[in-house]
């Protein structure tokens, strides 16, 4: 199977389970939880993932070992080394979009979910590229409004200890923005100026001083 370097890599949930199991690191297992696959992980789906990866030429057998091949080798490496995780959910009048971004300073990926079960992976330039991409996604869907308004976006930065920082941003039909930081206290929304969106989002995610 030949995949262009700049083309997205299609991947199924059972293939992700197989690659996570092969990596076996805390970072990879964190990704499995982030992707909501803990309930599905285990031998049957893992074996199914191995079978389709082998069939697609994305895994090979070397002696007694399974080895990711082609684009899947990079995916396995990012899964294994990941120490930064983001979840982006965007709700518009026309559709819902869900993305998971994961990686480290050495490389990162964005997983775009499809309701049909065959998702897409695209490369990013390290964990800083993850945060930049998340801001661009929110700005595009809420600011440019390609799917119309009102629209809302939630970004969660997941940490290794199971905690997370969350930011909720909404745009009204007139284009005005409001922001809520955190999930616990349910504070009243605060008005947000478009030019302040990036800094407020980063601050809410714990990437800038409060």
Order of alpha helices (4+ residues) and beta strands (2+ residues): beta-alpha-alpha-alpha-beta-beta-alpha-beta-beta-beta-beta-alpha-beta-beta-beta-beta-alpha
